[in-house]
Amino acid sequence: MKLLEIKELSVEYVTPLGVIRALERVNLGVERGEFLGVVGESGSGKSTLGYAIIRLLPQNARVSGKILFEGFDILSAKEEQIRKIRGKSITMVFQDPFTSLNPLFKVGEQITRPLEVHYAMSKRDAQQKMKHFLSLVGLSDYVLSCYPFELSGGTQQRLMLAMALSTAPSLIIADEPTSSVDASIQAQILRILLEIKKKTSFSMILITHNIEVASSVCDKLCVMYAGRLVEFGSTKHVLSDPKHPYTQALLSCIPRPRESKTQTKKLSAISGNPPDPFNTPTGCKFHPRCSHAWKLCGEEEPKESVVGERRVLCHLYNG
């Protein structure tokens, strides 16, 4: 049994301006001990996927499909059942650490809360245990006595990672954990993730717009566009031989080291803009920006094809 299995997951947001289809018929699985990267542009549905798994979607969301965690159906469970899982078996590192920590309370009073709630620990015992997880992310226990505003963004993000690890979760969902820090801190966080991966057996879903960040730590990659999963496979195969035109376009935007001083490589950009969420294109949602598109792409939605060890949503592989 997979640790997490998502079947035909669709999410819509009902707004005064109309309905936004954030996710459409997403099928995905995460094995135990596996790191999965979810990549794509802003508005592709990456964060909605994470919030759906942990059931933190806003009230105007309409959800269908199934999310099975260790065989347990998250979507049909009662809220009190979800509270026993959320923050313990499934934890989340949110995108902005500045809004995750209350500036009025010291760090030690906040990041030990999951241990106090889920394991009935005293505040003192929880802080003592938290010291171990702080050391895992390269921090000293000094930070427990600090207020959040006394710490840098990189330190705050590492605090959130330590808190997520403290309850020994089976799955961590990390939503853009490196987007609010500079390149040097980003490299530190990625090194920490790789080190922790060697020492523990938890799984992770890493949500990011940066495909290079995901490729440096993830076993598999899921590429999303306009709410659809367009390519899924091992990181090695997706990077070395991308199948979907959108994946190819994403990789062509990444600067590569030159093989020689005389060699020049002009970076390309994906033409056009992401689709209007209230009025997505008919057929393949990527076809207005795709260099391989032909008449069928604008008329008919592609079916998912299996290409080697890859799943690809594109007419190029529909025969």
N, C-alpha and C positions, 0 to 999 in steps of 0.2 A: 504493500500500500504506500502510495506517495504521501509525503508529509502534508502537502497542500495540493488540492485538485480543484481547478476552476472549470465549470462547464457552462457554455452558452451564456456567459455573464453579459448583461446589458444594463446600462445606467442612463437614465434621462433626467435632466433638470427642468422642472416646470417653472417658467418665469413669466412675468407680465408681457414680455415681448415675444414669447413663443417657447417652444420646447427645444432644448439642446440635447442632442444625442452624444453623450460623453464617451460611452463604450458600447460597442455592438458585437454581440456574439463572440466574446473572447473565451478561448479554450487554452488552458495553461496548467502546467504541473511543476511542482518543486520537490525534488528528492531530499531526503535527510542529509544534512551536511553540505548541501549544494548552495552556491552563490549564483543568483540569477540577476542579470542586469536588464532593466527596462529602460529603453532609450527612445528618444524622439523629440521633436520640436515642442515648444510651448503649445498647449491646447490639444495635444495628441491623446490625452486621457491617462497619462502615467500616474499622476497623483490620485485621480479618481479611483484607479485600480487599487492603490494602497489603502485608501480610506474605506473602500468597499470591503476589503479583506478583514479589516479591524472593526468594521461597522461603525464608522464615524462620519458617514455622509450626512449632509444637511437635510432638513425636513422636507425640502421640495424635491428630493431625489426619488425617482421611481426605479426599482431594481427588480430584475428577473434573472433566472438562471440558478446555478448552485455554486456554493463555495464550501468545499469539504476540507476541514482541518483535522487530520488524524481520523477521518471517517465521520466527524461530527459536522452537521450542516449548520454553518454559521448564520445563514440568512433566515432560517426558520426558527432559530433558537430565541428564547425569551431573554430580555435585557439582563436579568439577574444571572443567567447562565453565561452571557457574554462578558459580564464584569469579572467573572472568575478566570476567564481566559485572557482578556485584554489587560496588558500590563504584567502578566505572568508568563503564560505560554507563548503569547504573541506580543511583542513590544514594538514601539515605533520611535524612530529618531526623526523629529520634524525638521523642516527645511530651515527655519529661522530660530536659532537658539535664543535670540534676544526676546522673543515672544513666548518662549517655552518656560522661562524662569521668571518668577515673581521678584521684582527688584526690592520689595519691602522685607523680604525674608532672607536669612543667610542660606547659602547653598546647602549646608548640612541638613537643614530642616526640610529641604525640598526633595533632594535626590534620594533620600533614604525612605521616602514615603511608600514606594512599592513594597519594600521589605516589611514595613510595619503593617501594611494592609493585607498582603497575601500570605505572610508567614507569622503574623502576630508577634513580631519582634519588638522589644523595647527600643526607644530611640537610641540609647547608648549601644546596645548590641548591634543595631542596624548600622550605626556609624562605624563601629569596629569592623564589621564585615565589608562595608563599602570601601575601606582602605585598600583591600585587595584588588578590587575592580578599578580603583583610581590608579593603582600601580600598573595595571594592564594597559591603560591608555596613556601612561607616561606622566601622571600627575601625582603630587605629594598630598598628604592628608591636610596640609595647610589650607587648601581651598575650601574645606568644609566650614571654616570660620569666616569666609569672605562673603560679601554681598555680590550678586551677579554683575553689577556695574563696575566692580573693581577688577574684573577679569576680561581678558581679550575675547574676541569672537571665536578664535580657535580653541581656547581653553574651555569656553562654554560648550562648544560642540563636542569636545571630548568628554565633558561632564555628562552630556546627554547620552553619549555612547556607553559610558560607565553605568549609568542608571538603567539603560536598556539591557545590559548584560547581567545586572545584579540578581535578577530573579531566575537565572538559568533558563532562558526561554528556548523553545524549539525553533522559533522563527523571529527574526528581526526585520522590520521594514524600515529602510533608511531612505527618506525622501530628500533628495538633493543635499546630502550631508556636507558637501564641499563647496556649494555654490556661494556661500557668504564669507568665504575665507580666501586669502591670497594664495599664490601658487606654492609657496614654501610650506604653509600650514596644510594645504591640500595634500601635498606629498607626505607629510607626517601622518595625516589621518589615514591615507591609503596604506602606508607601511604598518600602521597599527592594526588595520583590518586584516592584512595578510598574516601578521604575527598571531593575532587572536584566532584566525582560521586554523592555524597549525595546532593550536593548543586545545581547542574546543570542538564540539560537534554540532553547533547550531547551524541553521540555514539562514540565508539572508536574501531579501529582495532589495536590490540597490536601484533606486529610481534616479535617473539623471538625464540631462540633455546632452551630456558630454560622453560620446561613445568611447573615447580614449580612457576616461576614468573607469567606466564599466569594464572595459577589456583588460585593465590591469589587475583586477581582483576577481572577476566573475568567471564561472565555469561555462555558463550559457548566456546567450543574449536574446532578448525579445525586442524587436523593433516595432514601434507603434506609429500609426499615422491616422489622424482624424478619428480616433476611437477604435480603429481596427488593428489587429495584430497582423502585420504584413510579412514578417519573417521571424522565424524562431529556429535556433540551432545552437550548436556548440560555438563558443567564442572563437576558437581556432578556425572553424570552417566559415563562419560569417565574415571574419576579417580577411581571410585569405582569398575567399571566392564568394563575394556577396551576390545574391541572386536577384533580389527585388531592386528595381530601379531607384527606389527611395533610399535603400541601404547603400547602394553604389554612390548616390549623390551625397549622402552624409559623409561617407569616407573620403570622397574627392575634395571636401572642404577642409580636411585636416592637413596642416603643414607637415611635410616630410623632410628629413635631412637630405641634403644633396649628396649624391655619390661623388661628385667632383666639383671643383671650383667653377668649371666652365658650364656645368649642367644647370639649367634653369627650369623651374616648374611653376607654371602659373596656376594659382589656386582658382578653382571654379566655385560658383555659388549656385544654389538651387533657385531656378527662375521662379518668379511669381511669389505669392504669399500663401500661408496656410489658409484653408477654406473657412468661409464664414460659418460659425457653428450653427447659426439659425437657417442657413441655406447651403447645405453641402452639395457638391456636384452629384449628378446621377452617374450610375455605373461605378467605375473605379474612382475613388475619391482623389487619387493622386494624378489622374490623367491630364488635368489642365497644366501640370508642371512637368510632365514626363516626356522625355525625348524619344521614348519608344512607343508612345501612344498611337493607336489607330482608331478607326471608326467604332469598332466593337467596345473599346474601353469606355467610351462615353455613353454607351447604350445599355450595357449589361454588367452587372457586378461580377467580379471574378470569383471563382471557387478556389478553395484552398487546395494546393497540390503538394505532394511529397516529392521532394527532389533530393535524392540520396538520403542523408540524415537530416534534411531540412524541411520545414513547413513554410511554404511561400504562397502569398495571396496575390496572384498576378496572372493575367491572360497569356503571358509568354509561355507559361508552363501548363496551360489547360488543353494542350493538344492542338 
